[in-house]
Amino acid sequence: MSRKFTAVLTREENWYVAHCVELGVVSQGKTIEEAQANLKEAVELYLESFGEEDL
């Protein structure tokens, strides 16, 4: 099953911070693309660890 999540990106000094609203997962990167890729990986790891039962 494919799910969609909301990502909010903000810039904090020299970093882009990416936050998955629904899961509370946060990651960062030096570029927008890097922050998005890091967030995607963090969300995948979160779902592997905790599952999707409570979503």
C-alpha distance matrix in Angstrom:
0.0 3.8 6.5 10.2 13.1 16.8 19.0 22.8 25.2 28.8 31.7 33.9 36.9 35.9 32.2 29.1 27.1 23.4 21.9 18.4 19.5 16.8 17.0 20.6 19.9 22.7 23.7 26.4 27.8 31.0 29.4 26.7 24.7 25.3 24.3 21.0 20.3 21.4 19.2 16.1 17.2 18.2 14.9 13.2 16.1 15.9 12.4 13.6 16.7 15.9 12.3 10.3 12.4 14.7 12.7
3.8 0.0 3.8 6.9 10.1 13.7 15.8 19.6 21.8 25.5 28.4 30.8 33.8 32.7 29.1 25.9 24.0 20.3 19.1 15.7 17.0 14.9 15.4 18.7 17.9 20.4 21.2 23.6 24.9 27.9 26.1 23.2 21.3 22.2 21.2 17.7 17.3 18.8 16.5 13.3 15.1 16.3 13.0 11.8 15.2 15.1 12.1 13.9 17.1 16.3 13.2 11.1 13.9 15.4 12.7
6.5 3.8 0.0 3.8 6.6 10.3 12.8 16.5 19.1 22.7 25.8 28.1 31.3 30.6 27.0 23.6 21.5 17.7 16.1 12.5 13.4 11.2 12.1 15.5 15.1 17.7 19.0 21.6 23.2 26.4 24.6 21.6 20.2 21.1 19.5 16.1 16.4 17.5 14.7 12.1 14.4 14.8 11.2 11.1 14.5 13.6 11.0 13.7 16.3 15.0 12.4 9.7 12.6 13.2 10.0
10.2 6.9 3.8 0.0 3.8 6.9 9.6 13.2 15.9 19.5 22.7 25.2 28.5 27.9 24.3 20.8 18.9 15.1 13.6 10.3 11.1 9.7 11.3 14.1 13.9 15.9 17.2 19.5 21.1 24.0 22.1 18.8 17.8 19.0 17.2 13.8 14.9 16.1 13.1 11.1 14.1 14.4 11.0 11.9 15.4 14.4 12.6 15.7 18.0 16.8 14.7 12.2 15.1 15.0 11.4
13.1 10.1 6.6 3.8 0.0 3.8 6.5 10.0 13.0 16.4 19.8 22.0 25.4 25.1 21.5 18.1 15.7 12.0 10.1 6.7 7.4 6.5 8.3 10.7 10.7 12.6 14.3 16.7 18.7 21.8 20.2 16.9 16.6 17.5 15.0 12.1 13.7 14.4 10.9 9.9 13.0 12.5 9.3 11.4 14.3 12.8 12.0 15.4 17.1 15.8 14.5 12.2 15.1 14.2 10.7
16.8 13.7 10.3 6.9 3.8 0.0 3.8 6.7 10.0 13.3 16.8 19.2 22.7 22.8 19.4 15.8 13.6 10.0 8.2 5.7 5.7 6.8 9.2 10.3 10.8 11.8 13.6 15.4 17.5 20.2 18.5 15.1 15.5 16.7 13.9 11.3 13.9 14.5 11.0 11.1 14.5 13.7 11.2 13.9 16.5 14.9 14.9 18.4 19.6 18.3 17.6 15.5 18.2 16.7 13.3
19.0 15.8 12.8 9.6 6.5 3.8 0.0 3.8 6.5 10.0 13.3 15.8 19.1 19.0 15.6 12.0 9.9 6.4 5.5 4.6 6.2 8.7 10.0 10.0 9.5 9.3 10.5 11.8 13.8 16.5 14.8 11.5 12.4 13.3 10.3 8.2 11.3 11.6 8.4 9.4 12.8 12.0 10.5 13.6 15.8 14.7 15.4 18.6 19.7 19.0 18.9 17.4 20.4 18.9 15.9
22.8 19.6 16.5 13.2 10.0 6.7 3.8 0.0 3.8 6.7 10.3 12.8 16.3 16.7 13.6 10.1 8.1 5.6 5.2 6.6 7.1 10.6 11.9 10.8 10.7 9.5 10.6 11.2 13.2 15.4 14.0 10.9 12.8 13.8 10.4 9.5 13.1 13.0 10.2 12.2 15.3 14.2 13.3 16.7 18.5 17.2 18.5 21.7 22.3 21.6 21.9 20.5 23.3 21.4 18.6
25.2 21.8 19.1 15.9 13.0 10.0 6.5 3.8 0.0 3.8 6.9 9.8 13.0 13.1 10.2 6.5 5.5 4.4 6.4 9.0 10.4 13.9 14.6 13.0 12.1 9.7 9.6 8.9 10.3 11.9 10.6 7.7 10.4 11.2 8.0 8.2 11.9 11.9 10.0 12.5 15.2 14.5 14.5 17.7 19.3 18.6 20.3 23.1 23.7 23.6 24.1 23.2 26.2 24.5 21.8
28.8 25.5 22.7 19.5 16.4 13.3 10.0 6.7 3.8 0.0 3.8 6.5 9.8 10.8 8.5 5.7 5.3 6.7 8.5 11.8 12.7 16.5 17.0 14.7 14.0 11.1 10.9 9.4 10.7 11.6 10.9 9.0 12.4 12.9 9.8 11.1 14.6 14.1 12.7 15.7 18.0 16.9 17.4 20.8 21.8 21.1 23.2 25.9 26.1 26.0 26.9 26.2 29.0 27.0 24.6
31.7 28.4 25.8 22.7 19.8 16.8 13.3 10.3 6.9 3.8 0.0 3.8 6.3 7.3 5.8 4.5 6.1 8.9 11.4 15.0 16.2 19.9 20.0 17.5 16.4 13.0 11.9 9.4 9.7 9.5 9.4 8.9 12.6 12.6 10.2 12.5 15.5 14.8 14.4 17.6 19.4 18.5 19.7 22.8 23.6 23.2 25.6 28.0 28.1 28.4 29.6 29.1 32.1 30.2 27.9
33.9 30.8 28.1 25.2 22.0 19.2 15.8 12.8 9.8 6.5 3.8 0.0 3.8 6.1 5.3 6.1 7.0 10.5 12.7 16.4 17.6 21.2 20.9 17.9 16.8 13.2 12.2 9.7 10.4 10.1 11.4 11.7 15.2 14.3 11.9 14.8 17.4 16.0 15.8 19.3 20.6 19.2 20.8 24.0 24.2 23.7 26.5 28.7 28.4 28.8 30.4 30.3 33.1 31.0 29.1
36.9 33.8 31.3 28.5 25.4 22.7 19.1 16.3 13.0 9.8 6.3 3.8 0.0 3.8 5.7 8.1 10.0 13.7 16.2 20.0 21.4 24.9 24.4 21.4 20.1 16.4 14.8 11.7 11.4 10.0 11.7 13.1 16.4 15.4 13.8 17.0 19.3 17.9 18.4 21.8 22.8 21.7 23.7 26.7 26.7 26.6 29.5 31.4 31.1 31.8 33.5 33.6 36.5 34.6 32.7
35.9 32.7 30.6 27.9 25.1 22.8 19.0 16.7 13.1 10.8 7.3 6.1 3.8 0.0 3.8 7.1 9.8 13.3 16.4 20.0 22.0 25.4 24.7 22.0 20.0 16.2 13.8 10.3 8.9 6.6 8.9 11.1 14.0 12.7 11.9 15.3 17.0 15.9 17.0 20.3 20.9 20.4 22.7 25.3 25.3 25.7 28.6 30.2 30.2 31.2 32.8 33.1 36.3 34.7 32.8
32.2 29.1 27.0 24.3 21.5 19.4 15.6 13.6 10.2 8.5 5.8 5.3 5.7 3.8 0.0 3.8 6.3 9.7 12.9 16.4 18.6 21.8 21.0 18.4 16.3 12.6 10.1 6.5 5.7 4.9 7.1 8.7 11.5 9.9 8.4 11.9 13.8 12.4 13.3 16.6 17.4 16.7 18.9 21.5 21.7 22.0 24.8 26.5 26.6 27.5 29.0 29.3 32.5 31.0 29.1
29.1 25.9 23.6 20.8 18.1 15.8 12.0 10.1 6.5 5.7 4.5 6.1 8.1 7.1 3.8 0.0 3.8 6.5 10.0 13.3 15.5 18.8 18.4 16.2 14.2 10.7 8.6 5.5 5.4 6.0 6.2 6.0 9.2 8.4 6.0 9.0 11.5 10.6 10.8 14.0 15.4 14.9 16.5 19.3 20.0 20.1 22.6 24.6 25.0 25.7 26.8 26.7 29.9 28.5 26.2
27.1 24.0 21.5 18.9 15.7 13.6 9.9 8.1 5.5 5.3 6.1 7.0 10.0 9.8 6.3 3.8 0.0 3.8 6.6 10.2 12.3 15.6 14.9 12.5 10.7 7.2 5.9 4.3 6.7 8.9 9.4 8.4 10.9 9.8 6.4 8.7 11.4 9.8 8.9 12.5 13.9 12.5 14.0 17.1 17.6 17.2 19.8 22.0 22.1 22.5 23.8 23.7 26.7 25.1 23.0
23.4 20.3 17.7 15.1 12.0 10.0 6.4 5.6 4.4 6.7 8.9 10.5 13.7 13.3 9.7 6.5 3.8 0.0 3.8 6.8 9.4 12.4 12.0 10.2 8.4 5.7 5.3 5.7 8.2 11.0 10.6 8.4 10.1 9.6 5.8 6.5 9.4 8.3 6.2 9.4 11.5 10.3 10.9 14.2 15.2 14.6 16.8 19.3 19.7 19.9 20.8 20.4 23.5 22.0 19.7
21.9 19.1 16.1 13.6 10.1 8.2 5.5 5.2 6.4 8.5 11.4 12.7 16.2 16.4 12.9 10.0 6.6 3.8 0.0 3.8 5.9 9.0 8.6 6.7 5.8 4.4 6.6 8.5 11.6 14.7 14.4 12.1 13.5 13.0 9.3 9.2 11.8 10.4 7.3 10.1 12.2 10.1 9.8 13.5 14.5 13.0 15.0 17.9 18.0 17.6 18.5 17.8 20.6 18.8 16.6
18.4 15.7 12.5 10.3 6.7 5.7 4.6 6.6 9.0 11.8 15.0 16.4 20.0 20.0 16.4 13.3 10.2 6.8 3.8 0.0 3.8 5.8 5.7 5.5 5.2 6.3 8.8 11.4 14.3 17.6 16.9 14.2 14.9 14.7 11.4 10.0 12.2 11.2 7.5 9.0 11.4 9.5 7.7 11.4 12.9 11.0 12.2 15.5 16.0 15.1 15.5 14.4 17.2 15.5 13.0
19.5 17.0 13.4 11.1 7.4 5.7 6.2 7.1 10.4 12.7 16.2 17.6 21.4 22.0 18.6 15.5 12.3 9.4 5.9 3.8 0.0 3.8 5.7 5.4 7.4 8.9 11.9 14.4 17.4 20.4 19.7 16.9 18.0 18.1 14.6 13.3 15.8 15.0 11.3 12.6 15.1 12.9 10.9 14.4 15.8 13.3 14.1 17.8 17.9 16.2 16.5 14.9 17.1 14.7 12.1
16.8 14.9 11.2 9.7 6.5 6.8 8.7 10.6 13.9 16.5 19.9 21.2 24.9 25.4 21.8 18.8 15.6 12.4 9.0 5.8 3.8 0.0 3.8 5.9 8.2 10.9 14.0 17.0 20.0 23.3 22.6 19.7 20.3 20.3 17.1 15.4 17.2 16.4 12.7 13.1 15.3 13.2 10.3 13.3 14.8 11.9 11.9 15.7 15.9 13.7 13.6 11.5 13.4 11.0 8.3
17.0 15.4 12.1 11.3 8.3 9.2 10.0 11.9 14.6 17.0 20.0 20.9 24.4 24.7 21.0 18.4 14.9 12.0 8.6 5.7 5.7 3.8 0.0 3.8 5.4 8.9 12.1 15.5 18.8 22.3 22.1 19.7 20.0 19.3 16.2 14.9 16.1 14.7 11.1 11.8 13.2 10.4 7.9 11.0 11.7 8.5 9.3 12.8 12.5 10.6 11.2 10.1 12.3 10.2 8.5
20.6 18.7 15.5 14.1 10.7 10.3 10.0 10.8 13.0 14.7 17.5 17.9 21.4 22.0 18.4 16.2 12.5 10.2 6.7 5.5 5.4 5.9 3.8 0.0 3.8 6.4 10.1 13.4 17.0 20.4 20.6 18.5 19.4 18.5 15.0 14.5 16.2 14.1 10.8 12.7 13.8 10.6 9.3 12.9 13.0 10.0 11.9 15.1 14.2 12.8 14.2 13.7 15.7 13.3 12.0
19.9 17.9 15.1 13.9 10.7 10.8 9.5 10.7 12.1 14.0 16.4 16.8 20.1 20.0 16.3 14.2 10.7 8.4 5.8 5.2 7.4 8.2 5.4 3.8 0.0 3.8 7.0 10.6 14.0 17.6 18.0 16.2 16.7 15.3 12.1 11.8 12.9 10.6 7.5 9.6 10.3 7.0 6.5 10.2 10.1 7.8 10.4 13.2 12.6 12.1 13.7 13.8 16.5 14.9 13.5
22.7 20.4 17.7 15.9 12.6 11.8 9.3 9.5 9.7 11.1 13.0 13.2 16.4 16.2 12.6 10.7 7.2 5.7 4.4 6.3 8.9 10.9 8.9 6.4 3.8 0.0 3.8 7.1 10.7 14.2 14.9 13.5 14.5 12.9 9.4 10.2 11.6 9.0 6.5 9.8 10.6 7.6 8.6 12.1 12.0 10.7 13.5 15.9 15.5 15.6 17.2 17.5 20.3 18.6 17.2
23.7 21.2 19.0 17.2 14.3 13.6 10.5 10.6 9.6 10.9 11.9 12.2 14.8 13.8 10.1 8.6 5.9 5.3 6.6 8.8 11.9 14.0 12.1 10.1 7.0 3.8 0.0 3.8 7.2 10.8 11.8 11.1 11.8 9.5 6.4 8.2 9.1 6.0 5.1 8.8 9.1 7.0 9.3 12.2 12.0 11.9 14.9 16.6 16.6 17.4 19.0 19.6 22.7 21.5 20.0
26.4 23.6 21.6 19.5 16.7 15.4 11.8 11.2 8.9 9.4 9.4 9.7 11.7 10.3 6.5 5.5 4.3 5.7 8.5 11.4 14.4 17.0 15.5 13.4 10.6 7.1 3.8 0.0 3.8 7.2 8.6 8.6 9.9 7.5 4.6 7.9 9.1 6.6 7.2 10.8 11.2 10.1 12.5 15.1 15.1 15.5 18.3 19.9 20.1 21.2 22.6 23.1 26.4 25.2 23.5
27.8 24.9 23.2 21.1 18.7 17.5 13.8 13.2 10.3 10.7 9.7 10.4 11.4 8.9 5.7 5.4 6.7 8.2 11.6 14.3 17.4 20.0 18.8 17.0 14.0 10.7 7.2 3.8 0.0 3.8 5.4 6.8 7.7 4.9 4.0 7.8 8.5 7.0 9.0 11.8 12.2 12.2 14.8 16.8 17.1 18.1 20.7 22.0 22.5 24.0 25.2 25.7 29.1 28.2 26.3
31.0 27.9 26.4 24.0 21.8 20.2 16.5 15.4 11.9 11.6 9.5 10.1 10.0 6.6 4.9 6.0 8.9 11.0 14.7 17.6 20.4 23.3 22.3 20.4 17.6 14.2 10.8 7.2 3.8 0.0 3.8 7.0 8.4 6.4 6.9 10.4 11.2 10.5 12.6 15.2 15.6 16.0 18.5 20.4 20.7 21.9 24.4 25.6 26.2 27.7 28.9 29.4 32.8 31.9 29.9
29.4 26.1 24.6 22.1 20.2 18.5 14.8 14.0 10.6 10.9 9.4 11.4 11.7 8.9 7.1 6.2 9.4 10.6 14.4 16.9 19.7 22.6 22.1 20.6 18.0 14.9 11.8 8.6 5.4 3.8 0.0 3.8 5.4 5.1 6.2 8.6 9.9 10.5 12.2 14.2 15.4 16.3 18.2 20.0 21.1 22.2 24.3 25.7 26.8 28.1 28.8 28.9 32.4 31.6 29.2
26.7 23.2 21.6 18.8 16.9 15.1 11.5 10.9 7.7 9.0 8.9 11.7 13.1 11.1 8.7 6.0 8.4 8.4 12.1 14.2 16.9 19.7 19.7 18.5 16.2 13.5 11.1 8.6 6.8 7.0 3.8 0.0 3.8 5.5 5.1 6.2 8.6 9.9 10.5 12.3 14.3 15.2 16.3 18.4 20.0 20.7 22.4 24.3 25.6 26.5 26.9 26.5 30.0 29.1 26.5
24.7 21.3 20.2 17.8 16.6 15.5 12.4 12.8 10.4 12.4 12.6 15.2 16.4 14.0 11.5 9.2 10.9 10.1 13.5 14.9 18.0 20.3 20.0 19.4 16.7 14.5 11.8 9.9 7.7 8.4 5.4 3.8 0.0 3.8 5.5 5.1 6.1 8.5 9.8 10.6 12.4 14.1 15.3 16.6 18.5 19.8 21.2 22.7 24.4 25.6 25.7 25.5 29.1 28.7 26.1
25.3 22.2 21.1 19.0 17.5 16.7 13.3 13.8 11.2 12.9 12.6 14.3 15.4 12.7 9.9 8.4 9.8 9.6 13.0 14.7 18.1 20.3 19.3 18.5 15.3 12.9 9.5 7.5 4.9 6.4 5.1 5.5 3.8 0.0 3.8 5.4 5.1 6.0 8.5 9.8 10.6 12.1 14.1 15.4 16.5 18.1 20.0 21.1 22.5 24.0 24.6 24.9 28.6 28.2 25.9
24.3 21.2 19.5 17.2 15.0 13.9 10.3 10.4 8.0 9.8 10.2 11.9 13.8 11.9 8.4 6.0 6.4 5.8 9.3 11.4 14.6 17.1 16.2 15.0 12.1 9.4 6.4 4.6 4.0 6.9 6.2 5.1 5.5 3.8 0.0 3.8 5.5 5.1 6.0 8.6 9.9 10.3 12.1 14.2 15.2 16.1 18.2 19.9 20.8 22.0 22.7 22.8 26.3 25.5 23.3
21.0 17.7 16.1 13.8 12.1 11.3 8.2 9.5 8.2 11.1 12.5 14.8 17.0 15.3 11.9 9.0 8.7 6.5 9.2 10.0 13.3 15.4 14.9 14.5 11.8 10.2 8.2 7.9 7.8 10.4 8.6 6.2 5.1 5.4 3.8 0.0 3.8 5.4 5.1 6.1 8.7 9.8 10.5 12.3 14.2 15.1 16.4 18.3 19.9 20.8 20.9 20.6 24.2 23.7 21.1
20.3 17.3 16.4 14.9 13.7 13.9 11.3 13.1 11.9 14.6 15.5 17.4 19.3 17.0 13.8 11.5 11.4 9.4 11.8 12.2 15.8 17.2 16.1 16.2 12.9 11.6 9.1 9.1 8.5 11.2 9.9 8.6 6.1 5.1 5.5 3.8 0.0 3.8 5.4 5.1 6.3 8.6 10.0 10.7 12.5 14.2 15.5 16.7 18.5 20.0 20.1 20.3 24.1 24.1 21.8
21.4 18.8 17.5 16.1 14.4 14.5 11.6 13.0 11.9 14.1 14.8 16.0 17.9 15.9 12.4 10.6 9.8 8.3 10.4 11.2 15.0 16.4 14.7 14.1 10.6 9.0 6.0 6.6 7.0 10.5 10.5 9.9 8.5 6.0 5.1 5.4 3.8 0.0 3.8 5.4 5.2 6.1 8.6 9.9 10.6 12.2 14.3 15.4 16.5 18.1 18.9 19.6 23.2 22.9 21.1
19.2 16.5 14.7 13.1 10.9 11.0 8.4 10.2 10.0 12.7 14.4 15.8 18.4 17.0 13.3 10.8 8.9 6.2 7.3 7.5 11.3 12.7 11.1 10.8 7.5 6.5 5.1 7.2 9.0 12.6 12.2 10.5 9.8 8.5 6.0 5.1 5.4 3.8 0.0 3.8 5.4 4.9 6.0 8.5 9.7 10.3 12.2 14.1 15.1 16.0 16.6 16.9 20.4 19.8 17.8
16.1 13.3 12.1 11.1 9.9 11.1 9.4 12.2 12.5 15.7 17.6 19.3 21.8 20.3 16.6 14.0 12.5 9.4 10.1 9.0 12.6 13.1 11.8 12.7 9.6 9.8 8.8 10.8 11.8 15.2 14.2 12.3 10.6 9.8 8.6 6.1 5.1 5.4 3.8 0.0 3.8 5.5 5.2 6.2 8.7 9.8 10.7 12.3 14.3 15.3 15.1 15.2 19.0 19.0 16.8
17.2 15.1 14.4 14.1 13.0 14.5 12.8 15.3 15.2 18.0 19.4 20.6 22.8 20.9 17.4 15.4 13.9 11.5 12.2 11.4 15.1 15.3 13.2 13.8 10.3 10.6 9.1 11.2 12.2 15.6 15.4 14.3 12.4 10.6 9.9 8.7 6.3 5.2 5.4 3.8 0.0 3.8 5.5 5.1 6.2 8.6 10.0 10.6 12.3 14.2 14.5 15.6 19.2 19.6 18.1
18.2 16.3 14.8 14.4 12.5 13.7 12.0 14.2 14.5 16.9 18.5 19.2 21.7 20.4 16.7 14.9 12.5 10.3 10.1 9.5 12.9 13.2 10.4 10.6 7.0 7.6 7.0 10.1 12.2 16.0 16.3 15.2 14.1 12.1 10.3 9.8 8.6 6.1 4.9 5.5 3.8 0.0 3.8 5.5 5.1 6.1 8.7 9.9 10.5 12.0 13.1 14.3 17.7 17.5 16.3
14.9 13.0 11.2 11.0 9.3 11.2 10.5 13.3 14.5 17.4 19.7 20.8 23.7 22.7 18.9 16.5 14.0 10.9 9.8 7.7 10.9 10.3 7.9 9.3 6.5 8.6 9.3 12.5 14.8 18.5 18.2 16.3 15.3 14.1 12.1 10.5 10.0 8.6 6.0 5.2 5.5 3.8 0.0 3.8 5.4 4.9 6.2 8.6 9.8 10.3 10.6 11.0 14.6 14.4 12.8
13.2 11.8 11.1 11.9 11.4 13.9 13.6 16.7 17.7 20.8 22.8 24.0 26.7 25.3 21.5 19.3 17.1 14.2 13.5 11.4 14.4 13.3 11.0 12.9 10.2 12.1 12.2 15.1 16.8 20.4 20.0 18.4 16.6 15.4 14.2 12.3 10.7 9.9 8.5 6.2 5.1 5.5 3.8 0.0 3.8 5.4 5.2 6.2 8.6 10.0 9.6 10.7 14.3 15.2 13.9
16.1 15.2 14.5 15.4 14.3 16.5 15.8 18.5 19.3 21.8 23.6 24.2 26.7 25.3 21.7 20.0 17.6 15.2 14.5 12.9 15.8 14.8 11.7 13.0 10.1 12.0 12.0 15.1 17.1 20.7 21.1 20.0 18.5 16.5 15.2 14.2 12.5 10.6 9.7 8.7 6.2 5.1 5.4 3.8 0.0 3.8 5.5 5.0 6.2 8.6 9.5 11.6 14.9 15.6 15.1
15.9 15.1 13.6 14.4 12.8 14.9 14.7 17.2 18.6 21.1 23.2 23.7 26.6 25.7 22.0 20.1 17.2 14.6 13.0 11.0 13.3 11.9 8.5 10.0 7.8 10.7 11.9 15.5 18.1 21.9 22.2 20.7 19.8 18.1 16.1 15.1 14.2 12.2 10.3 9.8 8.6 6.1 4.9 5.4 3.8 0.0 3.8 5.5 5.2 6.0 7.5 9.3 12.3 12.4 12.1
12.4 12.1 11.0 12.6 12.0 14.9 15.4 18.5 20.3 23.2 25.6 26.5 29.5 28.6 24.8 22.6 19.8 16.8 15.0 12.2 14.1 11.9 9.3 11.9 10.4 13.5 14.9 18.3 20.7 24.4 24.3 22.4 21.2 20.0 18.2 16.4 15.5 14.3 12.2 10.7 10.0 8.7 6.2 5.2 5.5 3.8 0.0 3.8 5.4 5.2 4.6 6.2 9.5 10.5 10.0
13.6 13.9 13.7 15.7 15.4 18.4 18.6 21.7 23.1 25.9 28.0 28.7 31.4 30.2 26.5 24.6 22.0 19.3 17.9 15.5 17.8 15.7 12.8 15.1 13.2 15.9 16.6 19.9 22.0 25.6 25.7 24.3 22.7 21.1 19.9 18.3 16.7 15.4 14.1 12.3 10.6 9.9 8.6 6.2 5.0 5.5 3.8 0.0 3.8 5.9 5.6 8.5 11.3 13.0 13.2
16.7 17.1 16.3 18.0 17.1 19.6 19.7 22.3 23.7 26.1 28.1 28.4 31.1 30.2 26.6 25.0 22.1 19.7 18.0 16.0 17.9 15.9 12.5 14.2 12.6 15.5 16.6 20.1 22.5 26.2 26.8 25.6 24.4 22.5 20.8 19.9 18.5 16.5 15.1 14.3 12.3 10.5 9.8 8.6 6.2 5.2 5.4 3.8 0.0 3.8 6.0 9.5 11.4 12.5 13.6
15.9 16.3 15.0 16.8 15.8 18.3 19.0 21.6 23.6 26.0 28.4 28.8 31.8 31.2 27.5 25.7 22.5 19.9 17.6 15.1 16.2 13.7 10.6 12.8 12.1 15.6 17.4 21.2 24.0 27.7 28.1 26.5 25.6 24.0 22.0 20.8 20.0 18.1 16.0 15.3 14.2 12.0 10.3 10.0 8.6 6.0 5.2 5.9 3.8 0.0 3.8 6.8 8.2 8.8 10.3
12.3 13.2 12.4 14.7 14.5 17.6 18.9 21.9 24.1 26.9 29.6 30.4 33.5 32.8 29.0 26.8 23.8 20.8 18.5 15.5 16.5 13.6 11.2 14.2 13.7 17.2 19.0 22.6 25.2 28.9 28.8 26.9 25.7 24.6 22.7 20.9 20.1 18.9 16.6 15.1 14.5 13.1 10.6 9.6 9.5 7.5 4.6 5.6 6.0 3.8 0.0 3.8 5.8 7.7 8.7
10.3 11.1 9.7 12.2 12.2 15.5 17.4 20.5 23.2 26.2 29.1 30.3 33.6 33.1 29.3 26.7 23.7 20.4 17.8 14.4 14.9 11.5 10.1 13.7 13.8 17.5 19.6 23.1 25.7 29.4 28.9 26.5 25.5 24.9 22.8 20.6 20.3 19.6 16.9 15.2 15.6 14.3 11.0 10.7 11.6 9.3 6.2 8.5 9.5 6.8 3.8 0.0 3.8 5.6 5.4
12.4 13.9 12.6 15.1 15.1 18.2 20.4 23.3 26.2 29.0 32.1 33.1 36.5 36.3 32.5 29.9 26.7 23.5 20.6 17.2 17.1 13.4 12.3 15.7 16.5 20.3 22.7 26.4 29.1 32.8 32.4 30.0 29.1 28.6 26.3 24.2 24.1 23.2 20.4 19.0 19.2 17.7 14.6 14.3 14.9 12.3 9.5 11.3 11.4 8.2 5.8 3.8 0.0 3.8 5.7
14.7 15.4 13.2 15.0 14.2 16.7 18.9 21.4 24.5 27.0 30.2 31.0 34.6 34.7 31.0 28.5 25.1 22.0 18.8 15.5 14.7 11.0 10.2 13.3 14.9 18.6 21.5 25.2 28.2 31.9 31.6 29.1 28.7 28.2 25.5 23.7 24.1 22.9 19.8 19.0 19.6 17.5 14.4 15.2 15.6 12.4 10.5 13.0 12.5 8.8 7.7 5.6 3.8 0.0 3.8
12.7 12.7 10.0 11.4 10.7 13.3 15.9 18.6 21.8 24.6 27.9 29.1 32.7 32.8 29.1 26.2 23.0 19.7 16.6 13.0 12.1 8.3 8.5 12.0 13.5 17.2 20.0 23.5 26.3 29.9 29.2 26.5 26.1 25.9 23.3 21.1 21.8 21.1 17.8 16.8 18.1 16.3 12.8 13.9 15.1 12.1 10.0 13.2 13.6 10.3 8.7 5.4 5.7 3.8 0.0
